[in-house]
Amino acid sequence: MAMPPRRPTNPFAAAEAAFKPVKKPAAPVREPSATPNVRELVSIRIDRAVLDHFQEDGPGWQDRINDALRQWLAAKG
């Protein structure tokens, strides 16, 4: 019975295989909500100046950001 070699026959190929990046599975596609005007919790990064602008008038700043984005969508067509 022949003994297999202790080292791979091609060390370069073995090293490449060991450090090959792992492919992540694709993120599941989220279907849009069938119910209109349903709000969804998201996390976004906004410049401090933009956030300060919307928070100047106190509570409701998230609604004001949402309204501004809706106006931008309407203007975009």
N, C-alpha and C positions, 0 to 999 in steps of 0.2 A: 504494500500500500504506500503510495507516494505521499509525502508530507507537503501540504501547501506552503508556499513561501511565507515567511513571517512579515515581510514588508510587501506593500503593493508593488506590482511590476512597474507602474509609472507613478512616482511620487508627486509629480506636478499635477497629474489628473486627480489624484487623491486629495491634494491640497485645494485644488479648484472646487471639487465637490464639497469639501468640508466648509468652505467659506462662501459658497453660492448663496445669494440672497433668497430668503424664503418668500414665495409668492403668497400674498394675503388674498383670501377669498374676496370677491367683489362685494361691496356693501349692497344689502338688499334694496331694491327699488321701492320707494314708498309711494303708494298711490295717494293722490290728493283726496282730502276729505270730501265726501259727497254732500255734507251739510254746509251750506253757505255761511260765511261770517263766523266760522269756528276758529278760535284763536289757538295757536300752538306755541308751547314753551320752547324757546330757542335761546342760544347763547351767541352773542356777536361781540366783536371788538369795535368800539367807536372812539374816535379821537376825543380827547378830554374837552376841547373847545366845543365840539358838537354836543356832547353830553351836557356840559354846563349851560349851553344855550337852551336846550329843551327842559332842563331842570330849574331854570330861573323862575318860572311861574308856579313852582311847587308841585304838589301831587298831580298825577295825570300825565306826567312827562312821557310815559310809554305810549299812551294814547296819542299824544301829539306827534311822536315819531311815526307811529302807524299811519296817522292822517297825512303826514308829509310824504310818506312813501306811497300812499294811495294816490295823492295828487300827482306825484311824479309818474306813476303808472298811467294815470288818465291822460296826462300831457304827452306821454310817449306814444299812446295810441295802441 
